[in-house]
Amino acid sequence: MIAEVIIDVAHSEVDRIFDYYAILELRAGHRVLVPFGRQTLEGFCVALKDTSELEDSQLKSVIRVLDDYPVLLKELLELSGFMTDKYRLKKVDALRLLIPAQMRGGRVKELRVNKLKAADILDKIVLGDKLRKGAKNQFGLLSFIQNGGVYLQAELNNQFGAQAVQKLVDLGALNRFTDVKKRTPASAEITEKPRIALTSAQKKAVNAVLQSQPKTHLLFGVTGSGKTEVYINIIKSVLKEGKTAILLVPEISLTPQVLGVFRAVFGGQTAILHSGLSAGERFDEWRRIRQGEASIVIGARSAVFAPVENIGVIIIDEEHDSSYKSETNPRFYTHDVAGWRAKFNNCPLILGSATPSLDSFYKARLGEYNLIELAVRINDKELPKVEIVDMMQEMRSGNTGIFSGSLLSQLENEINAGNQAMLFINRRGFASFMQCRECGYIAKCTDCDVSLVYHREEEALKCHFCNKRFKALTNCPVCNSTSIRHGATGTQRVVKELGELFPGVPVFRMDNDTTRDKNAHLGILEKFGKTKPSVLVGTQMIAKGHDFPCVTLVGVIDADMSLHFADYRSTERTYQLIIQVAGRAGRAALTGKVVVQTYTPKHYVYRFAANYDYKGFYEKEINLREVTKFPPFAKLVRIVVSGEKEDDSRNYVFELFNTIKALKLKYPNSFLFCEAMRAPIGRVQNRHRFQILMRITGNDEGVIMQNLYNLVDTGVTANLQVFVEVNPSNLN
């Protein structure tokens, strides 16, 4: 037999199939060790065949199989082919997505520990005669194990000492053996809650999924409408049929809470996969899934590649979230991958959200998706009242602080009542920049064309693109002035001012700076949940999914922050953020209130958000998209070129642009826009960035995309990075 092997090297020159003589135990999906040139390298066996086009003398043999089971399912091997074709990925990049990264090179393995088993029959008198008199630890250990049992050697060593343990092993009182220890990820506390009977709307939603032909369903439910309970009941039905389920959530911070809920219902059938796990935890969870010990996989974007078989349902919660699109190599869109797997398994795909993406709702309106609505909260409570505060009017009234008078007074009321509040500001750090008042100098990163963010707790300036750190300014390096002003407010400053306004009231902060440590998300959320009164200040990671019954007030500090980006989706994202964060208030018996602070209160997005009028917002926004020919009415394509030398990047992007102009002449009706320019952030990590932006539509779209990919593939050099993005989530 001949094995078709893809070498585990990410280089276009070797990104193809190589033939090797197979060995007896080899199967498609195995990782293998093979001779390659003068080296010995790892690879993936993607198929077996009877013959090779190469001469026998040209073929070498697989040296050995690296795992005792095929790590790649047949389904996932086919999925890698789909992704290679659709996103023009290297074959090895697609395959690498399918296994824990640390498996490659043997950097992570099973954790094996020494265990000790007490002898079946222990004669204390006989054994005692063989022990040295006065050896308290040895006699203590002998008494401890007299009832038999299995013990961790490390624990007995700690309790009685290694010498005492070894003595009883030598005497045959304890038998040593090794066993696998599972590294189990932490989750939120599992609290057994009585299962509440489904509302008629929830039952209708469950039946709409289970009783229809497998297709994509858009579950459009207001915050607090019980989408999670719908997911649970659908998964219960799927498990009864002997099938499996995948549930995706957008934020790592949501995963432990969701896992806690699902473990309370499904116990050990639930596994978790996300980038916040240690290498050992991720490997053990992945292996547990691969060996069929878990039937439900919960996780962030990467969990869509979980090695589950016979999938009965795939669910993407908060489907509108931009994190479902991978913006770094290898680039892919989770919805596409989930859709492929759902089709392969002939099972439903559920997209759930209180604020669906316009693209998804458009498809539902066209009938491509089945629209299921949950229009009210499960306890029939009204959604929190949204108050829009004009911060320009606050300034005219003499209030130049972070907080409006309304937000401050309502915060004080809720704190005095022993309730909780959440304040949302989508900027971490203390201030967005430091600037000299005298000469106007702004501290910028030496490697990126962005201003440095001031982090007061560390007295440091940080680049949020390359993570470089600099000392905070005490005087201007240009004119030596000590008059330094701070830019727009970040989470650190909000926390500082809350501490001054409400001394003694616990204030928790949740952003990328406070959640770097493992399980930090979980710790912050658990402390906040148990502390009343208290305030949680955070970025986007607090806006979705969290359910705290005592949160009665939500404040949006600067709602305009996402509104004025040069991105066609900025209004859509602003609406989504406001509705999502507003949904954290008043989820239980207590009434919720929301205060949204803005400098542009007359913008239509705030009118629709204050009334929770998604459909009205959708009609307004989709009409604008249709008139201006932006997605979903056209495909936005961006080609980005970056290199260490500015001239090389600029020259190549315009060379590419000239070739594309010829393509535009061939398909004049398909190109709505096509221009080359410097990228909005022209330099990141000392690489100069230029881009070509296009909007493409019509029946020739597929042919044009193939031509664009071919152009990019032939232009890749060692000095330049060139990649294509389709409808990118971030246009910076």
Secondary structure in CASP SS format (residue, H / E / C, confidence):
PFRMAT SS
TARGET T0000
AUTHOR 0000-0000-0000
METHOD secondary structure of the structure
MODEL  1
M C 1.00
I E 1.00
A E 1.00
E E 1.00
V E 1.00
I E 1.00
I E 1.00
D C 1.00
V C 1.00
A C 1.00
H C 1.00
S H 1.00
E H 1.00
V H 1.00
D C 1.00
R C 1.00
I E 1.00
F E 1.00
D E 1.00
Y E 1.00
Y E 1.00
A C 1.00
I C 1.00
L C 1.00
E C 1.00
L C 1.00
R C 1.00
A C 1.00
G C 1.00
H C 1.00
R E 1.00
V E 1.00
L E 1.00
V E 1.00
P E 1.00
F E 1.00
G C 1.00
R C 1.00
Q E 1.00
T E 1.00
L E 1.00
E E 1.00
G E 1.00
F E 1.00
C E 1.00
V E 1.00
A E 1.00
L E 1.00
K E 1.00
D C 1.00
T C 1.00
S C 1.00
E C 1.00
L C 1.00
E C 1.00
D H 1.00
S H 1.00
Q H 1.00
L C 1.00
K E 1.00
S E 1.00
V C 1.00
I C 1.00
R E 1.00
V E 1.00
L C 1.00
D C 1.00
D C 1.00
Y C 1.00
P C 1.00
V C 1.00
L C 1.00
L C 1.00
K H 1.00
E H 1.00
L H 1.00
L H 1.00
E H 1.00
L H 1.00
S H 1.00
G H 1.00
F H 1.00
M H 1.00
T H 1.00
D H 1.00
K H 1.00
Y H 1.00
R C 1.00
L C 1.00
K C 1.00
K H 1.00
V H 1.00
D H 1.00
A H 1.00
L H 1.00
R H 1.00
L C 1.00
L C 1.00
I C 1.00
P C 1.00
A H 1.00
Q H 1.00
M H 1.00
R H 1.00
G H 1.00
G H 1.00
R C 1.00
V C 1.00
K C 1.00
E C 1.00
L C 1.00
R E 1.00
V E 1.00
N E 1.00
K E 1.00
L E 1.00
K E 1.00
A E 1.00
A C 1.00
D C 1.00
I C 1.00
L C 1.00
D C 1.00
K H 1.00
I H 1.00
V H 1.00
L H 1.00
G H 1.00
D H 1.00
K C 1.00
L C 1.00
R C 1.00
K C 1.00
G C 1.00
A C 1.00
K H 1.00
N H 1.00
Q H 1.00
F H 1.00
G H 1.00
L H 1.00
L H 1.00
S H 1.00
F H 1.00
I C 1.00
Q C 1.00
N C 1.00
G C 1.00
G C 1.00
V E 1.00
Y E 1.00
L E 1.00
Q H 1.00
A H 1.00
E H 1.00
L H 1.00
N H 1.00
N H 1.00
Q H 1.00
F H 1.00
G C 1.00
A H 1.00
Q H 1.00
A H 1.00
V H 1.00
Q H 1.00
K H 1.00
L H 1.00
V H 1.00
D H 1.00
L C 1.00
G C 1.00
A C 1.00
L E 1.00
N E 1.00
R E 1.00
F E 1.00
T E 1.00
D E 1.00
V E 1.00
K C 1.00
K C 1.00
R C 1.00
T C 1.00
P C 1.00
A C 1.00
S C 1.00
A C 1.00
E C 1.00
I C 1.00
T C 1.00
E C 1.00
K C 1.00
P C 1.00
R C 1.00
I C 1.00
A C 1.00
L C 1.00
T C 1.00
S H 1.00
A H 1.00
Q H 1.00
K H 1.00
K H 1.00
A H 1.00
V H 1.00
N H 1.00
A H 1.00
V H 1.00
L H 1.00
Q C 1.00
S C 1.00
Q C 1.00
P C 1.00
K C 1.00
T E 1.00
H E 1.00
L E 1.00
L E 1.00
F E 1.00
G E 1.00
V C 1.00
T C 1.00
G C 1.00
S C 1.00
G C 1.00
K H 1.00
T H 1.00
E H 1.00
V H 1.00
Y H 1.00
I H 1.00
N H 1.00
I H 1.00
I H 1.00
K H 1.00
S H 1.00
V H 1.00
L H 1.00
K H 1.00
E C 1.00
G C 1.00
K C 1.00
T E 1.00
A E 1.00
I E 1.00
L E 1.00
L E 1.00
V C 1.00
P C 1.00
E C 1.00
I H 1.00
S H 1.00
L H 1.00
T H 1.00
P H 1.00
Q H 1.00
V H 1.00
L H 1.00
G H 1.00
V H 1.00
F H 1.00
R H 1.00
A H 1.00
V H 1.00
F H 1.00
G H 1.00
G H 1.00
Q H 1.00
T E 1.00
A E 1.00
I E 1.00
L E 1.00
H C 1.00
S C 1.00
G C 1.00
L C 1.00
S C 1.00
A H 1.00
G H 1.00
E H 1.00
R H 1.00
F H 1.00
D H 1.00
E H 1.00
W H 1.00
R H 1.00
R H 1.00
I H 1.00
R H 1.00
Q C 1.00
G C 1.00
E C 1.00
A C 1.00
S C 1.00
I E 1.00
V E 1.00
I E 1.00
G E 1.00
A C 1.00
R H 1.00
S H 1.00
A H 1.00
V H 1.00
F H 1.00
A C 1.00
P C 1.00
V C 1.00
E C 1.00
N C 1.00
I E 1.00
G E 1.00
V E 1.00
I E 1.00
I E 1.00
I E 1.00
D E 1.00
E C 1.00
E C 1.00
H C 1.00
D C 1.00
S H 1.00
S H 1.00
Y H 1.00
K E 1.00
S C 1.00
E C 1.00
T C 1.00
N C 1.00
P C 1.00
R C 1.00
F C 1.00
Y E 1.00
T H 1.00
H H 1.00
D H 1.00
V H 1.00
A H 1.00
G H 1.00
W H 1.00
R H 1.00
A H 1.00
K H 1.00
F H 1.00
N H 1.00
N C 1.00
C C 1.00
P C 1.00
L E 1.00
I E 1.00
L E 1.00
G E 1.00
S E 1.00
A C 1.00
T C 1.00
P C 1.00
S C 1.00
L H 1.00
D H 1.00
S H 1.00
F H 1.00
Y H 1.00
K H 1.00
A H 1.00
R H 1.00
L H 1.00
G C 1.00
E C 1.00
Y C 1.00
N E 1.00
L E 1.00
I E 1.00
E E 1.00
L E 1.00
A C 1.00
V C 1.00
R C 1.00
I C 1.00
N C 1.00
D C 1.00
K C 1.00
E C 1.00
L C 1.00
P C 1.00
K E 1.00
V E 1.00
E E 1.00
I E 1.00
V E 1.00
D E 1.00
M H 1.00
M H 1.00
Q H 1.00
E H 1.00
M H 1.00
R H 1.00
S C 1.00
G C 1.00
N C 1.00
T C 1.00
G C 1.00
I C 1.00
F C 1.00
S C 1.00
G H 1.00
S H 1.00
L H 1.00
L H 1.00
S H 1.00
Q H 1.00
L H 1.00
E H 1.00
N H 1.00
E H 1.00
I H 1.00
N H 1.00
A C 1.00
G C 1.00
N C 1.00
Q E 1.00
A E 1.00
M E 1.00
L E 1.00
F E 1.00
I C 1.00
N C 1.00
R C 1.00
R C 1.00
G C 1.00
F C 1.00
A E 1.00
S C 1.00
F C 1.00
M E 1.00
Q E 1.00
C E 1.00
R C 1.00
E C 1.00
C C 1.00
G C 1.00
Y C 1.00
I E 1.00
A C 1.00
K E 1.00
C C 1.00
T C 1.00
D C 1.00
C C 1.00
D C 1.00
V C 1.00
S E 1.00
L C 1.00
V E 1.00
Y E 1.00
H E 1.00
R H 1.00
E H 1.00
E H 1.00
E C 1.00
A E 1.00
L E 1.00
K E 1.00
C C 1.00
H C 1.00
F C 1.00
C C 1.00
N C 1.00
K C 1.00
R E 1.00
F E 1.00
K E 1.00
A C 1.00
L C 1.00
T C 1.00
N C 1.00
C C 1.00
P C 1.00
V C 1.00
C C 1.00
N C 1.00
S C 1.00
T C 1.00
S C 1.00
I E 1.00
R E 1.00
H E 1.00
G C 1.00
A C 1.00
T E 1.00
G C 1.00
T H 1.00
Q H 1.00
R H 1.00
V H 1.00
V H 1.00
K H 1.00
E H 1.00
L H 1.00
G H 1.00
E H 1.00
L H 1.00
F C 1.00
P C 1.00
G C 1.00
V C 1.00
P C 1.00
V E 1.00
F E 1.00
R E 1.00
M E 1.00
D C 1.00
N C 1.00
D C 1.00
T C 1.00
T C 1.00
R C 1.00
D C 1.00
K C 1.00
N C 1.00
A H 1.00
H H 1.00
L H 1.00
G H 1.00
I H 1.00
L H 1.00
E H 1.00
K H 1.00
F H 1.00
G H 1.00
K H 1.00
T C 1.00
K C 1.00
P C 1.00
S E 1.00
V E 1.00
L E 1.00
V E 1.00
G E 1.00
T C 1.00
Q H 1.00
M H 1.00
I H 1.00
A C 1.00
K C 1.00
G C 1.00
H C 1.00
D C 1.00
F C 1.00
P C 1.00
C C 1.00
V E 1.00
T E 1.00
L E 1.00
V E 1.00
G E 1.00
V E 1.00
I C 1.00
D C 1.00
A H 1.00
D H 1.00
M H 1.00
S H 1.00
L C 1.00
H C 1.00
F C 1.00
A C 1.00
D C 1.00
Y C 1.00
R C 1.00
S H 1.00
T H 1.00
E H 1.00
R H 1.00
T H 1.00
Y H 1.00
Q H 1.00
L H 1.00
I H 1.00
I H 1.00
Q H 1.00
V H 1.00
A H 1.00
G C 1.00
R C 1.00
A C 1.00
G C 1.00
R C 1.00
A C 1.00
A C 1.00
L C 1.00
T C 1.00
G C 1.00
K E 1.00
V E 1.00
V E 1.00
V E 1.00
Q E 1.00
T E 1.00
Y C 1.00
T C 1.00
P C 1.00
K C 1.00
H C 1.00
Y H 1.00
V H 1.00
Y H 1.00
R H 1.00
F H 1.00
A H 1.00
A H 1.00
N C 1.00
Y C 1.00
D C 1.00
Y H 1.00
K H 1.00
G H 1.00
F H 1.00
Y H 1.00
E H 1.00
K H 1.00
E H 1.00
I H 1.00
N H 1.00
L H 1.00
R H 1.00
E H 1.00
V H 1.00
T H 1.00
K C 1.00
F C 1.00
P C 1.00
P C 1.00
F C 1.00
A C 1.00
K E 1.00
L E 1.00
V E 1.00
R E 1.00
I E 1.00
V E 1.00
V E 1.00
S E 1.00
G E 1.00
E C 1.00
K C 1.00
E H 1.00
D H 1.00
D H 1.00
S H 1.00
R H 1.00
N H 1.00
Y H 1.00
V H 1.00
F H 1.00
E H 1.00
L H 1.00
F H 1.00
N H 1.00
T H 1.00
I H 1.00
K H 1.00
A H 1.00
L H 1.00
K H 1.00
L H 1.00
K H 1.00
Y C 1.00
P C 1.00
N C 1.00
S C 1.00
F E 1.00
L E 1.00
F E 1.00
C E 1.00
E E 1.00
A E 1.00
M E 1.00
R E 1.00
A E 1.00
P E 1.00
I E 1.00
G E 1.00
R E 1.00
V E 1.00
Q C 1.00
N C 1.00
R E 1.00
H E 1.00
R E 1.00
F E 1.00
Q E 1.00
I E 1.00
L E 1.00
M E 1.00
R E 1.00
I E 1.00
T C 1.00
G C 1.00
N C 1.00
D C 1.00
E H 1.00
G H 1.00
V H 1.00
I H 1.00
M H 1.00
Q H 1.00
N H 1.00
L H 1.00
Y H 1.00
N H 1.00
L H 1.00
V H 1.00
D H 1.00
T H 1.00
G H 1.00
V C 1.00
T C 1.00
A C 1.00
N C 1.00
L E 1.00
Q E 1.00
V E 1.00
F E 1.00
V E 1.00
E E 1.00
V E 1.00
N C 1.00
P C 1.00
S C 1.00
N C 1.00
L C 1.00
N C 1.00
END
